[in-house]
Amino acid sequence: MSYLLAEVVMGLEAYHCDFLSSVFMDLELGSDRMGQFFIPFEVSRMISMIVHGETVLCPN
């Protein structure tokens, strides 16, 4: 568990974006029946640019 937490911390330090939702969806851990969905990265980037006025970089 500590190894996984360290990976999350390093990921957040390296990329200031929501990389966990892409991992979650890649592993198909979401549940349509529970109403879980995630905003695509491009939409999140657009919202961030509107609010903060800067470009957000994150690997896909």
mmCIF file as Biopython writes it, N, C-alpha, C and O atoms, coordinates in Angstrom:
data_model
#
loop_
_atom_site.group_PDB
_atom_site.id
_atom_site.type_symbol
_atom_site.label_atom_id
_atom_site.label_alt_id
_atom_site.label_comp_id
_atom_site.label_asym_id
_atom_site.label_entity_id
_atom_site.label_seq_id
_atom_site.pdbx_PDB_ins_code
_atom_site.Cartn_x
_atom_site.Cartn_y
_atom_site.Cartn_z
_atom_site.occupancy
_atom_site.B_iso_or_equiv
_atom_site.auth_seq_id
_atom_site.auth_asym_id
_atom_site.pdbx_PDB_model_num
ATOM 1   N N  . MET A ? 1  ? 0.817   -1.189 0.000   1.0 0.0 1  A 1 
ATOM 2   C CA . MET A ? 1  ? 0.000   0.000  0.000   1.0 0.0 1  A 1 
ATOM 3   C C  . MET A ? 1  ? 0.865   1.258  0.000   1.0 0.0 1  A 1 
ATOM 4   O O  . MET A ? 1  ? 0.545   2.233  -0.680  1.0 0.0 1  A 1 
ATOM 5   N N  . SER A ? 2  ? 1.937   1.240  0.746   1.0 0.0 2  A 1 
ATOM 6   C CA . SER A ? 2  ? 2.806   2.420  0.791   1.0 0.0 2  A 1 
ATOM 7   C C  . SER A ? 2  ? 3.459   2.664  -0.565  1.0 0.0 2  A 1 
ATOM 8   O O  . SER A ? 2  ? 3.679   3.816  -0.941  1.0 0.0 2  A 1 
ATOM 9   N N  . TYR A ? 3  ? 3.773   1.604  -1.304  1.0 0.0 3  A 1 
ATOM 10  C CA . TYR A ? 3  ? 4.346   1.742  -2.643  1.0 0.0 3  A 1 
ATOM 11  C C  . TYR A ? 3  ? 3.346   2.433  -3.573  1.0 0.0 3  A 1 
ATOM 12  O O  . TYR A ? 3  ? 3.721   3.328  -4.331  1.0 0.0 3  A 1 
ATOM 13  N N  . LEU A ? 4  ? 2.082   2.022  -3.517  1.0 0.0 4  A 1 
ATOM 14  C CA . LEU A ? 4  ? 1.064   2.630  -4.367  1.0 0.0 4  A 1 
ATOM 15  C C  . LEU A ? 4  ? 0.855   4.104  -4.021  1.0 0.0 4  A 1 
ATOM 16  O O  . LEU A ? 4  ? 0.694   4.937  -4.912  1.0 0.0 4  A 1 
ATOM 17  N N  . LEU A ? 5  ? 0.856   4.418  -2.745  1.0 0.0 5  A 1 
ATOM 18  C CA . LEU A ? 5  ? 0.715   5.807  -2.326  1.0 0.0 5  A 1 
ATOM 19  C C  . LEU A ? 5  ? 1.897   6.644  -2.810  1.0 0.0 5  A 1 
ATOM 20  O O  . LEU A ? 5  ? 1.721   7.787  -3.231  1.0 0.0 5  A 1 
ATOM 21  N N  . ALA A ? 6  ? 3.091   6.078  -2.751  1.0 0.0 6  A 1 
ATOM 22  C CA . ALA A ? 6  ? 4.283   6.778  -3.245  1.0 0.0 6  A 1 
ATOM 23  C C  . ALA A ? 6  ? 4.166   7.040  -4.741  1.0 0.0 6  A 1 
ATOM 24  O O  . ALA A ? 6  ? 4.550   8.111  -5.210  1.0 0.0 6  A 1 
ATOM 25  N N  . GLU A ? 7  ? 3.641   6.078  -5.498  1.0 0.0 7  A 1 
ATOM 26  C CA . GLU A ? 7  ? 3.452   6.260  -6.939  1.0 0.0 7  A 1 
ATOM 27  C C  . GLU A ? 7  ? 2.464   7.395  -7.216  1.0 0.0 7  A 1 
ATOM 28  O O  . GLU A ? 7  ? 2.681   8.198  -8.123  1.0 0.0 7  A 1 
ATOM 29  N N  . VAL A ? 8  ? 1.398   7.461  -6.452  1.0 0.0 8  A 1 
ATOM 30  C CA . VAL A ? 8  ? 0.408   8.529  -6.628  1.0 0.0 8  A 1 
ATOM 31  C C  . VAL A ? 8  ? 1.039   9.885  -6.328  1.0 0.0 8  A 1 
ATOM 32  O O  . VAL A ? 8  ? 0.848   10.841 -7.080  1.0 0.0 8  A 1 
ATOM 33  N N  . VAL A ? 9  ? 1.782   9.971  -5.243  1.0 0.0 9  A 1 
ATOM 34  C CA . VAL A ? 9  ? 2.427   11.239 -4.879  1.0 0.0 9  A 1 
ATOM 35  C C  . VAL A ? 9  ? 3.411   11.663 -5.959  1.0 0.0 9  A 1 
ATOM 36  O O  . VAL A ? 9  ? 3.430   12.830 -6.350  1.0 0.0 9  A 1 
ATOM 37  N N  . MET A ? 10 ? 4.231   10.735 -6.449  1.0 0.0 10 A 1 
ATOM 38  C CA . MET A ? 10 ? 5.190   11.070 -7.510  1.0 0.0 10 A 1 
ATOM 39  C C  . MET A ? 10 ? 4.475   11.488 -8.785  1.0 0.0 10 A 1 
ATOM 40  O O  . MET A ? 10 ? 4.916   12.410 -9.471  1.0 0.0 10 A 1 
ATOM 41  N N  . GLY A ? 11 ? 3.376   10.820 -9.106  1.0 0.0 11 A 1 
ATOM 42  C CA . GLY A ? 11 ? 2.604   11.197 -10.287 1.0 0.0 11 A 1 
ATOM 43  C C  . GLY A ? 11 ? 2.024   12.584 -10.177 1.0 0.0 11 A 1 
ATOM 44  O O  . GLY A ? 11 ? 2.047   13.347 -11.143 1.0 0.0 11 A 1 
ATOM 45  N N  . LEU A ? 12 ? 1.499   12.922 -9.005  1.0 0.0 12 A 1 
ATOM 46  C CA . LEU A ? 12 ? 0.933   14.256 -8.811  1.0 0.0 12 A 1 
ATOM 47  C C  . LEU A ? 12 ? 1.998   15.338 -8.800  1.0 0.0 12 A 1 
ATOM 48  O O  . LEU A ? 12 ? 1.742   16.467 -9.219  1.0 0.0 12 A 1 
ATOM 49  N N  . GLU A ? 13 ? 3.199   15.003 -8.320  1.0 0.0 13 A 1 
ATOM 50  C CA . GLU A ? 13 ? 4.288   15.982 -8.343  1.0 0.0 13 A 1 
ATOM 51  C C  . GLU A ? 13 ? 4.791   16.207 -9.758  1.0 0.0 13 A 1 
ATOM 52  O O  . GLU A ? 13 ? 5.140   17.330 -10.121 1.0 0.0 13 A 1 
ATOM 53  N N  . ALA A ? 14 ? 4.830   15.152 -10.560 1.0 0.0 14 A 1 
ATOM 54  C CA . ALA A ? 14 ? 5.354   15.260 -11.923 1.0 0.0 14 A 1 
ATOM 55  C C  . ALA A ? 14 ? 4.350   15.907 -12.870 1.0 0.0 14 A 1 
ATOM 56  O O  . ALA A ? 14 ? 4.731   16.708 -13.724 1.0 0.0 14 A 1 
ATOM 57  N N  . TYR A ? 15 ? 3.072   15.568 -12.727 1.0 0.0 15 A 1 
ATOM 58  C CA . TYR A ? 15 ? 2.038   16.061 -13.629 1.0 0.0 15 A 1 
ATOM 59  C C  . TYR A ? 15 ? 0.914   16.647 -12.785 1.0 0.0 15 A 1 
ATOM 60  O O  . TYR A ? 15 ? 0.223   15.921 -12.070 1.0 0.0 15 A 1 
ATOM 61  N N  . HIS A ? 16 ? 0.739   17.928 -12.868 1.0 0.0 16 A 1 
ATOM 62  C CA . HIS A ? 16 ? -0.288  18.596 -12.089 1.0 0.0 16 A 1 
ATOM 63  C C  . HIS A ? 16 ? -1.622  18.490 -12.816 1.0 0.0 16 A 1 
ATOM 64  O O  . HIS A ? 16 ? -2.148  19.474 -13.337 1.0 0.0 16 A 1 
ATOM 65  N N  . CYS A ? 17 ? -2.154  17.274 -12.838 1.0 0.0 17 A 1 
ATOM 66  C CA . CYS A ? 17 ? -3.433  17.024 -13.490 1.0 0.0 17 A 1 
ATOM 67  C C  . CYS A ? 17 ? -4.045  15.763 -12.901 1.0 0.0 17 A 1 
ATOM 68  O O  . CYS A ? 17 ? -3.436  15.097 -12.063 1.0 0.0 17 A 1 
ATOM 69  N N  . ASP A ? 18 ? -5.231  15.446 -13.338 1.0 0.0 18 A 1 
ATOM 70  C CA . ASP A ? 18 ? -5.945  14.282 -12.835 1.0 0.0 18 A 1 
ATOM 71  C C  . ASP A ? 18 ? -5.571  13.060 -13.665 1.0 0.0 18 A 1 
ATOM 72  O O  . ASP A ? 18 ? -6.251  12.738 -14.640 1.0 0.0 18 A 1 
ATOM 73  N N  . PHE A ? 19 ? -4.498  12.382 -13.284 1.0 0.0 19 A 1 
ATOM 74  C CA . PHE A ? 19 ? -4.109  11.182 -14.011 1.0 0.0 19 A 1 
ATOM 75  C C  . PHE A ? 19 ? -4.801  9.941  -13.451 1.0 0.0 19 A 1 
ATOM 76  O O  . PHE A ? 19 ? -4.843  8.903  -14.111 1.0 0.0 19 A 1 
ATOM 77  N N  . LEU A ? 20 ? -5.338  10.043 -12.250 1.0 0.0 20 A 1 
ATOM 78  C CA . LEU A ? 20 ? -5.968  8.878  -11.626 1.0 0.0 20 A 1 
ATOM 79  C C  . LEU A ? 20 ? -7.245  8.455  -12.353 1.0 0.0 20 A 1 
ATOM 80  O O  . LEU A ? 20 ? -7.536  7.262  -12.438 1.0 0.0 20 A 1 
ATOM 81  N N  . SER A ? 21 ? -8.004  9.406  -12.872 1.0 0.0 21 A 1 
ATOM 82  C CA . SER A ? 21 ? -9.229  9.019  -13.580 1.0 0.0 21 A 1 
ATOM 83  C C  . SER A ? 21 ? -8.919  8.263  -14.859 1.0 0.0 21 A 1 
ATOM 84  O O  . SER A ? 21 ? -9.657  7.346  -15.218 1.0 0.0 21 A 1 
ATOM 85  N N  . SER A ? 22 ? -7.843  8.623  -15.560 1.0 0.0 22 A 1 
ATOM 86  C CA . SER A ? 22 ? -7.486  7.878  -16.768 1.0 0.0 22 A 1 
ATOM 87  C C  . SER A ? 22 ? -7.027  6.464  -16.419 1.0 0.0 22 A 1 
ATOM 88  O O  . SER A ? 22 ? -7.334  5.516  -17.142 1.0 0.0 22 A 1 
ATOM 89  N N  . VAL A ? 23 ? -6.296  6.318  -15.318 1.0 0.0 23 A 1 
ATOM 90  C CA . VAL A ? 23 ? -5.898  4.982  -14.866 1.0 0.0 23 A 1 
ATOM 91  C C  . VAL A ? 23 ? -7.137  4.183  -14.473 1.0 0.0 23 A 1 
ATOM 92  O O  . VAL A ? 23 ? -7.261  3.010  -14.826 1.0 0.0 23 A 1 
ATOM 93  N N  . PHE A ? 24 ? -8.040  4.810  -13.751 1.0 0.0 24 A 1 
ATOM 94  C CA . PHE A ? 24 ? -9.280  4.180  -13.316 1.0 0.0 24 A 1 
ATOM 95  C C  . PHE A ? 24 ? -10.072 3.667  -14.513 1.0 0.0 24 A 1 
ATOM 96  O O  . PHE A ? 24 ? -10.553 2.534  -14.509 1.0 0.0 24 A 1 
ATOM 97  N N  . MET A ? 25 ? -10.204 4.508  -15.535 1.0 0.0 25 A 1 
ATOM 98  C CA . MET A ? 25 ? -10.970 4.110  -16.719 1.0 0.0 25 A 1 
ATOM 99  C C  . MET A ? 25 ? -10.223 3.087  -17.563 1.0 0.0 25 A 1 
ATOM 100 O O  . MET A ? 25 ? -10.848 2.186  -18.122 1.0 0.0 25 A 1 
ATOM 101 N N  . ASP A ? 26 ? -8.899  3.203  -17.671 1.0 0.0 26 A 1 
ATOM 102 C CA . ASP A ? 26 ? -8.113  2.213  -18.423 1.0 0.0 26 A 1 
ATOM 103 C C  . ASP A ? 26 ? -8.242  0.824  -17.817 1.0 0.0 26 A 1 
ATOM 104 O O  . ASP A ? 26 ? -8.249  -0.173 -18.539 1.0 0.0 26 A 1 
ATOM 105 N N  . LEU A ? 27 ? -8.343  0.754  -16.507 1.0 0.0 27 A 1 
ATOM 106 C CA . LEU A ? 27 ? -8.493  -0.523 -15.816 1.0 0.0 27 A 1 
ATOM 107 C C  . LEU A ? 27 ? -9.949  -0.979 -15.748 1.0 0.0 27 A 1 
ATOM 108 O O  . LEU A ? 27 ? -10.255 -2.029 -15.183 1.0 0.0 27 A 1 
ATOM 109 N N  . GLU A ? 28 ? -10.847 -0.172 -16.335 1.0 0.0 28 A 1 
ATOM 110 C CA . GLU A ? 28 ? -12.277 -0.473 -16.378 1.0 0.0 28 A 1 
ATOM 111 C C  . GLU A ? 28 ? -12.846 -0.733 -14.981 1.0 0.0 28 A 1 
ATOM 112 O O  . GLU A ? 28 ? -13.559 -1.713 -14.762 1.0 0.0 28 A 1 
ATOM 113 N N  . LEU A ? 29 ? -12.521 0.156  -14.044 1.0 0.0 29 A 1 
ATOM 114 C CA . LEU A ? 29 ? -13.001 0.032  -12.675 1.0 0.0 29 A 1 
ATOM 115 C C  . LEU A ? 29 ? -14.280 0.822  -12.425 1.0 0.0 29 A 1 
ATOM 116 O O  . LEU A ? 29 ? -14.858 0.738  -11.341 1.0 0.0 29 A 1 
ATOM 117 N N  . GLY A ? 30 ? -14.723 1.582  -13.409 1.0 0.0 30 A 1 
ATOM 118 C CA . GLY A ? 30 ? -15.927 2.386  -13.261 1.0 0.0 30 A 1 
ATOM 119 C C  . GLY A ? 30 ? -17.182 1.530  -13.295 1.0 0.0 30 A 1 
ATOM 120 O O  . GLY A ? 30 ? -17.156 0.388  -13.753 1.0 0.0 30 A 1 
ATOM 121 N N  . SER A ? 31 ? -18.267 2.084  -12.811 1.0 0.0 31 A 1 
ATOM 122 C CA . SER A ? 31 ? -19.540 1.373  -12.775 1.0 0.0 31 A 1 
ATOM 123 C C  . SER A ? 31 ? -20.627 2.257  -13.374 1.0 0.0 31 A 1 
ATOM 124 O O  . SER A ? 31 ? -21.011 3.268  -12.787 1.0 0.0 31 A 1 
ATOM 125 N N  . ASP A ? 32 ? -21.120 1.867  -14.552 1.0 0.0 32 A 1 
ATOM 126 C CA . ASP A ? 32 ? -22.207 2.613  -15.186 1.0 0.0 32 A 1 
ATOM 127 C C  . ASP A ? 32 ? -23.471 2.559  -14.329 1.0 0.0 32 A 1 
ATOM 128 O O  . ASP A ? 32 ? -24.223 3.532  -14.269 1.0 0.0 32 A 1 
ATOM 129 N N  . ARG A ? 33 ? -23.702 1.443  -13.679 1.0 0.0 33 A 1 
ATOM 130 C CA . ARG A ? 33 ? -24.902 1.289  -12.861 1.0 0.0 33 A 1 
ATOM 131 C C  . ARG A ? 33 ? -24.906 2.247  -11.673 1.0 0.0 33 A 1 
ATOM 132 O O  . ARG A ? 33 ? -25.968 2.656  -11.203 1.0 0.0 33 A 1 
ATOM 133 N N  . MET A ? 34 ? -23.723 2.603  -11.193 1.0 0.0 34 A 1 
ATOM 134 C CA . MET A ? 34 ? -23.629 3.531  -10.061 1.0 0.0 34 A 1 
ATOM 135 C C  . MET A ? 34 ? -23.568 4.986  -10.524 1.0 0.0 34 A 1 
ATOM 136 O O  . MET A ? 34 ? -23.477 5.895  -9.699  1.0 0.0 34 A 1 
ATOM 137 N N  . GLY A ? 35 ? -23.617 5.211  -11.842 1.0 0.0 35 A 1 
ATOM 138 C CA . GLY A ? 35 ? -23.604 6.561  -12.369 1.0 0.0 35 A 1 
ATOM 139 C C  . GLY A ? 35 ? -22.233 7.209  -12.373 1.0 0.0 35 A 1 
ATOM 140 O O  . GLY A ? 35 ? -22.123 8.435  -12.391 1.0 0.0 35 A 1 
ATOM 141 N N  . GLN A ? 36 ? -21.185 6.392  -12.357 1.0 0.0 36 A 1 
ATOM 142 C CA . GLN A ? 36 ? -19.827 6.948  -12.361 1.0 0.0 36 A 1 
ATOM 143 C C  . GLN A ? 36 ? -19.425 7.319  -13.781 1.0 0.0 36 A 1 
ATOM 144 O O  . GLN A ? 36 ? -19.630 6.542  -14.714 1.0 0.0 36 A 1 
ATOM 145 N N  . PHE A ? 37 ? -18.863 8.485  -13.940 1.0 0.0 37 A 1 
ATOM 146 C CA . PHE A ? 37 ? -18.312 8.909  -15.217 1.0 0.0 37 A 1 
ATOM 147 C C  . PHE A ? 37 ? -17.239 9.941  -14.932 1.0 0.0 37 A 1 
ATOM 148 O O  . PHE A ? 37 ? -17.211 10.550 -13.863 1.0 0.0 37 A 1 
ATOM 149 N N  . PHE A ? 38 ? -16.362 10.128 -15.896 1.0 0.0 38 A 1 
ATOM 150 C CA . PHE A ? 38 ? -15.276 11.082 -15.753 1.0 0.0 38 A 1 
ATOM 151 C C  . PHE A ? 38 ? -15.254 11.998 -16.954 1.0 0.0 38 A 1 
ATOM 152 O O  . PHE A ? 38 ? -15.512 11.579 -18.082 1.0 0.0 38 A 1 
ATOM 153 N N  . ILE A ? 39 ? -14.942 13.254 -16.694 1.0 0.0 39 A 1 
ATOM 154 C CA . ILE A ? 39 ? -14.844 14.240 -17.759 1.0 0.0 39 A 1 
ATOM 155 C C  . ILE A ? 39 ? -13.574 13.957 -18.553 1.0 0.0 39 A 1 
ATOM 156 O O  . ILE A ? 39 ? -12.515 13.771 -17.955 1.0 0.0 39 A 1 
ATOM 157 N N  . PRO A ? 40 ? -13.649 13.917 -19.890 1.0 0.0 40 A 1 
ATOM 158 C CA . PRO A ? 40 ? -12.445 13.718 -20.696 1.0 0.0 40 A 1 
ATOM 159 C C  . PRO A ? 40 ? -11.405 14.809 -20.407 1.0 0.0 40 A 1 
ATOM 160 O O  . PRO A ? 40 ? -11.757 15.940 -20.074 1.0 0.0 40 A 1 
ATOM 161 N N  . PHE A ? 41 ? -10.138 14.460 -20.538 1.0 0.0 41 A 1 
ATOM 162 C CA . PHE A ? 41 ? -9.058  15.386 -20.212 1.0 0.0 41 A 1 
ATOM 163 C C  . PHE A ? 41 ? -9.159  16.679 -21.011 1.0 0.0 41 A 1 
ATOM 164 O O  . PHE A ? 41 ? -8.897  17.755 -20.473 1.0 0.0 41 A 1 
ATOM 165 N N  . GLU A ? 42 ? -9.531  16.593 -22.279 1.0 0.0 42 A 1 
ATOM 166 C CA . GLU A ? 42 ? -9.606  17.781 -23.116 1.0 0.0 42 A 1 
ATOM 167 C C  . GLU A ? 42 ? -10.633 18.777 -22.573 1.0 0.0 42 A 1 
ATOM 168 O O  . GLU A ? 42 ? -10.410 19.987 -22.618 1.0 0.0 42 A 1 
ATOM 169 N N  . VAL A ? 43 ? -11.748 18.272 -22.064 1.0 0.0 43 A 1 
ATOM 170 C CA . VAL A ? 43 ? -12.770 19.152 -21.483 1.0 0.0 43 A 1 
ATOM 171 C C  . VAL A ? 43 ? -12.243 19.770 -20.185 1.0 0.0 43 A 1 
ATOM 172 O O  . VAL A ? 43 ? -12.439 20.958 -19.934 1.0 0.0 43 A 1 
ATOM 173 N N  . SER A ? 44 ? -11.583 18.966 -19.375 1.0 0.0 44 A 1 
ATOM 174 C CA . SER A ? 44 ? -10.996 19.485 -18.132 1.0 0.0 44 A 1 
ATOM 175 C C  . SER A ? 44 ? -9.964  20.566 -18.427 1.0 0.0 44 A 1 
ATOM 176 O O  . SER A ? 44 ? -9.896  21.576 -17.726 1.0 0.0 44 A 1 
ATOM 177 N N  . ARG A ? 45 ? -9.160  20.352 -19.468 1.0 0.0 45 A 1 
ATOM 178 C CA . ARG A ? 45 ? -8.148  21.345 -19.848 1.0 0.0 45 A 1 
ATOM 179 C C  . ARG A ? 45 ? -8.817  22.642 -20.283 1.0 0.0 45 A 1 
ATOM 180 O O  . ARG A ? 45 ? -8.367  23.726 -19.912 1.0 0.0 45 A 1 
ATOM 181 N N  . MET A ? 46 ? -9.886  22.541 -21.066 1.0 0.0 46 A 1 
ATOM 182 C CA . MET A ? 46 ? -10.586 23.735 -21.519 1.0 0.0 46 A 1 
ATOM 183 C C  . MET A ? 46 ? -11.147 24.513 -20.319 1.0 0.0 46 A 1 
ATOM 184 O O  . MET A ? 46 ? -11.024 25.737 -20.264 1.0 0.0 46 A 1 
ATOM 185 N N  . ILE A ? 47 ? -11.758 23.813 -19.363 1.0 0.0 47 A 1 
ATOM 186 C CA . ILE A ? 47 ? -12.297 24.474 -18.170 1.0 0.0 47 A 1 
ATOM 187 C C  . ILE A ? 47 ? -11.176 25.150 -17.389 1.0 0.0 47 A 1 
ATOM 188 O O  . ILE A ? 47 ? -11.338 26.271 -16.908 1.0 0.0 47 A 1 
ATOM 189 N N  . SER A ? 48 ? -10.044 24.470 -17.265 1.0 0.0 48 A 1 
ATOM 190 C CA . SER A ? 48 ? -8.904  25.039 -16.547 1.0 0.0 48 A 1 
ATOM 191 C C  . SER A ? 48 ? -8.390  26.294 -17.236 1.0 0.0 48 A 1 
ATOM 192 O O  . SER A ? 48 ? -8.040  27.269 -16.571 1.0 0.0 48 A 1 
ATOM 193 N N  . MET A ? 49 ? -8.342  26.277 -18.559 1.0 0.0 49 A 1 
ATOM 194 C CA . MET A ? 49 ? -7.865  27.444 -19.297 1.0 0.0 49 A 1 
ATOM 195 C C  . MET A ? 49 ? -8.826  28.622 -19.134 1.0 0.0 49 A 1 
ATOM 196 O O  . MET A ? 49 ? -8.393  29.772 -19.057 1.0 0.0 49 A 1 
ATOM 197 N N  . ILE A ? 50 ? -10.133 28.335 -19.083 1.0 0.0 50 A 1 
ATOM 198 C CA . ILE A ? 50 ? -11.115 29.395 -18.888 1.0 0.0 50 A 1 
ATOM 199 C C  . ILE A ? 50 ? -10.970 29.998 -17.495 1.0 0.0 50 A 1 
ATOM 200 O O  . ILE A ? 50 ? -11.002 31.218 -17.334 1.0 0.0 50 A 1 
ATOM 201 N N  . VAL A ? 51 ? -10.811 29.146 -16.497 1.0 0.0 51 A 1 
ATOM 202 C CA . VAL A ? 51 ? -10.761 29.611 -15.109 1.0 0.0 51 A 1 
ATOM 203 C C  . VAL A ? 51 ? -9.418  30.245 -14.776 1.0 0.0 51 A 1 
ATOM 204 O O  . VAL A ? 51 ? -9.367  31.316 -14.172 1.0 0.0 51 A 1 
ATOM 205 N N  . HIS A ? 52 ? -8.323  29.581 -15.170 1.0 0.0 52 A 1 
ATOM 206 C CA . HIS A ? 52 ? -6.995  30.026 -14.754 1.0 0.0 52 A 1 
ATOM 207 C C  . HIS A ? 52 ? -6.216  30.753 -15.847 1.0 0.0 52 A 1 
ATOM 208 O O  . HIS A ? 52 ? -5.244  31.450 -15.555 1.0 0.0 52 A 1 
ATOM 209 N N  . GLY A ? 53 ? -6.633  30.598 -17.101 1.0 0.0 53 A 1 
ATOM 210 C CA . GLY A ? 53 ? -5.966  31.298 -18.182 1.0 0.0 53 A 1 
ATOM 211 C C  . GLY A ? 53 ? -4.593  30.776 -18.531 1.0 0.0 53 A 1 
ATOM 212 O O  . GLY A ? 53 ? -3.765  31.513 -19.066 1.0 0.0 53 A 1 
ATOM 213 N N  . GLU A ? 54 ? -4.339  29.510 -18.234 1.0 0.0 54 A 1 
ATOM 214 C CA . GLU A ? 54 ? -3.032  28.937 -18.572 1.0 0.0 54 A 1 
ATOM 215 C C  . GLU A ? 54 ? -3.225  27.532 -19.125 1.0 0.0 54 A 1 
ATOM 216 O O  . GLU A ? 54 ? -4.252  26.896 -18.887 1.0 0.0 54 A 1 
ATOM 217 N N  . THR A ? 55 ? -2.247  27.062 -19.851 1.0 0.0 55 A 1 
ATOM 218 C CA . THR A ? 55 ? -2.299  25.746 -20.445 1.0 0.0 55 A 1 
ATOM 219 C C  . THR A ? 55 ? -1.924  24.683 -19.431 1.0 0.0 55 A 1 
ATOM 220 O O  . THR A ? 55 ? -0.966  24.846 -18.675 1.0 0.0 55 A 1 
ATOM 221 N N  . VAL A ? 56 ? -2.675  23.599 -19.417 1.0 0.0 56 A 1 
ATOM 222 C CA . VAL A ? 56 ? -2.399  22.481 -18.517 1.0 0.0 56 A 1 
ATOM 223 C C  . VAL A ? 56 ? -1.797  21.362 -19.344 1.0 0.0 56 A 1 
ATOM 224 O O  . VAL A ? 56 ? -2.373  20.959 -20.355 1.0 0.0 56 A 1 
ATOM 225 N N  . LEU A ? 57 ? -0.661  20.863 -18.931 1.0 0.0 57 A 1 
ATOM 226 C CA . LEU A ? 57 ? 0.005   19.787 -19.645 1.0 0.0 57 A 1 
ATOM 227 C C  . LEU A ? 57 ? -0.102  18.504 -18.850 1.0 0.0 57 A 1 
ATOM 228 O O  . LEU A ? 57 ? 0.159   18.486 -17.647 1.0 0.0 57 A 1 
ATOM 229 N N  . CYS A ? 58 ? -0.479  17.448 -19.510 1.0 0.0 58 A 1 
ATOM 230 C CA . CYS A ? 58 ? -0.576  16.138 -18.860 1.0 0.0 58 A 1 
ATOM 231 C C  . CYS A ? 58 ? -0.464  15.081 -19.952 1.0 0.0 58 A 1 
ATOM 232 O O  . CYS A ? 58 ? -1.110  15.196 -20.994 1.0 0.0 58 A 1 
ATOM 233 N N  . PRO A ? 59 ? 0.346   14.061 -19.724 1.0 0.0 59 A 1 
ATOM 234 C CA . PRO A ? 59 ? 0.438   13.001 -20.725 1.0 0.0 59 A 1 
ATOM 235 C C  . PRO A ? 59 ? -0.826  12.164 -20.738 1.0 0.0 59 A 1 
ATOM 236 O O  . PRO A ? 59 ? -1.474  11.997 -19.706 1.0 0.0 59 A 1 
ATOM 237 N N  . ASN A ? 60 ? -1.174  11.645 -21.885 1.0 0.0 60 A 1 
ATOM 238 C CA . ASN A ? 60 ? -2.370  10.774 -21.990 1.0 0.0 60 A 1 
ATOM 239 C C  . ASN A ? 60 ? -2.016  9.354  -21.751 1.0 0.0 60 A 1 
ATOM 240 O O  . ASN A ? 60 ? -2.886  8.485  -21.799 1.0 0.0 60 A 1 
#
